[in-house]
Each structure stands twice: as C-alpha cells, then as structure tokens.
Amino acid sequence: GVEHIGGDMYASVPPADAIFMKFTMHTASDEDCLRVLKNCHAALPDNGKVVGCEYLVPHEPEPNLSAKIAYTFDNIMMAVPGGRERTKREYASLATQAGFQTFQLVCFVCGSCIMEFLK
C-alpha cells in the first residue's frame, strides 16, 4: 500500500522502497533539488526509485501544447525564488549528481511528465 509520511524532505527522508513527489522540484533551486534527491537516495534500498511528476520544458522551442503549458508554468515559477521548470538534461544531471544510476521519462500526460530516478 501507499503511506503518506509527513516531514521535512530538506532535512531527511524516511526509509521507503519508492518515493513519489508531485510538482515539488519545480518550486526549488538546483541546490535544494539536489539536497532533496540526495536525501531520497539515502532513504532508498538498492533498486529503489523516486517517481516524480513535473512539467518538462523542451531543450529547443517547440510549438506543441505540452511545451506551451511547460513554458507557461516556467513563467509562473519566476515568482517563486529559485523555482523554475527544467529540461530532461537538467533533471538527468541532478539525478547523476545525487547518485542515481538511471534517470528516465516514463510518460507525458496533459503537459506534465512522469519521471523515474532509479538507484
């Protein structure tokens, strides 16, 4: 089953087989994202994973609806100190820096992306 556990993910993350975060990383700076991902990595067993749901901006400008939604939220995140939408390359870099072996995109739904950080 799924269990919701409260706490401060910037300080520590309790042990879990998998961790789900929805629209959490886009409100944080790269440094804060890295801190959270490192805490998640430490809390996971071998073969554990973080599942994230975030908007993903393309590397190059695209005219499709998903990109337009991501660009809109990227502009909104400018009002949040440190917040912004990221590209696949930026998330992959954060994953590597946090110690994850694999980063992959699973699917896109209504402009948002489901991604996995695999230990």
C-alpha positions in Angstrom: 0.0 0.0 0.0 0.8 3.7 -0.2 1.6 5.5 3.0 1.8 9.3 3.4 4.5 10.4 5.8 4.9 14.0 6.7 8.2 15.7 7.4 10.9 18.0 6.1 12.4 16.5 3.0 15.2 19.1 3.1 16.4 17.6 6.4 15.8 13.9 5.8 13.5 11.4 4.2 12.3 8.2 6.0 13.2 4.8 4.5 11.0 3.7 1.6 11.0 1.3 -1.4 9.7 4.1 -3.6 9.2 7.9 -3.1 6.6 9.9 -5.1 6.9 13.7 -5.5 4.4 15.7 -7.4 5.3 19.3 -8.5 7.9 19.5 -5.8 11.1 20.1 -7.6 9.9 23.0 -9.8 9.5 25.2 -6.7 13.1 24.7 -5.7 16.6 25.8 -6.7 19.0 23.3 -8.2 20.8 23.2 -4.8 17.6 22.4 -2.9 16.5 19.8 -5.5 19.9 18.2 -5.2 19.6 18.2 -1.4 16.2 16.5 -1.6 17.3 14.0 -4.2 20.3 13.0 -2.1 18.1 12.6 0.9 15.8 10.4 -1.1 18.7 8.4 -2.5 19.9 7.7 1.1 16.5 6.6 2.2 16.0 4.1 -0.7 17.2 0.4 -0.7 19.1 -0.9 -3.7 16.8 -0.9 -6.7 14.6 1.7 -5.0 13.3 4.7 -7.0 11.9 8.2 -6.9 8.9 8.8 -9.1 8.5 12.5 -10.0 5.7 14.4 -11.7 6.8 17.7 -13.1 6.5 19.9 -16.2 9.3 19.5 -18.6 10.4 22.2 -20.9 12.0 21.2 -24.2 15.6 21.8 -25.0 14.7 23.8 -28.1 11.5 25.9 -28.5 8.5 23.8 -29.7 5.0 25.0 -30.7 3.1 22.0 -29.3 0.6 22.2 -26.4 2.8 20.3 -23.9 5.6 22.8 -24.5 3.3 25.8 -24.2 1.9 24.5 -20.9 5.5 24.0 -19.6 6.5 27.5 -20.8 3.5 29.0 -19.0 4.4 27.3 -15.7 8.1 28.3 -16.2 6.9 31.9 -16.3 4.7 31.4 -13.2 7.7 29.8 -11.4 9.7 33.1 -11.9 7.6 34.4 -9.0 8.9 31.7 -6.7 12.5 32.3 -5.5 14.7 29.6 -7.1 11.7 27.9 -8.8 11.6 27.0 -12.5 10.7 24.3 -14.9 13.7 22.1 -16.1 14.7 20.2 -19.2 15.3 16.5 -19.4 19.0 17.2 -19.4 18.8 19.2 -16.2 16.9 16.5 -14.4 19.3 13.9 -15.7 22.2 16.0 -14.4 20.5 16.3 -10.9 19.9 12.6 -10.9 23.6 11.8 -11.6 24.8 14.3 -9.0 22.5 12.8 -6.4 23.9 9.3 -7.0 21.1 7.7 -9.1 22.2 5.1 -11.6 19.4 5.8 -14.1 17.0 8.6 -15.0 14.2 8.0 -17.4 11.0 9.6 -18.6 8.0 7.3 -18.3 5.2 9.2 -19.9 3.7 12.6 -20.6 0.1 13.5 -19.5 -1.5 16.9 -20.2 1.8 18.7 -20.3 3.3 17.0 -17.2 5.9 14.3 -17.2 6.3 11.2 -15.1 10.0 10.5 -14.5 11.9 7.9 -12.5 15.2 8.3 -10.7 16.5 4.7 -10.2 19.1 3.8 -7.5 
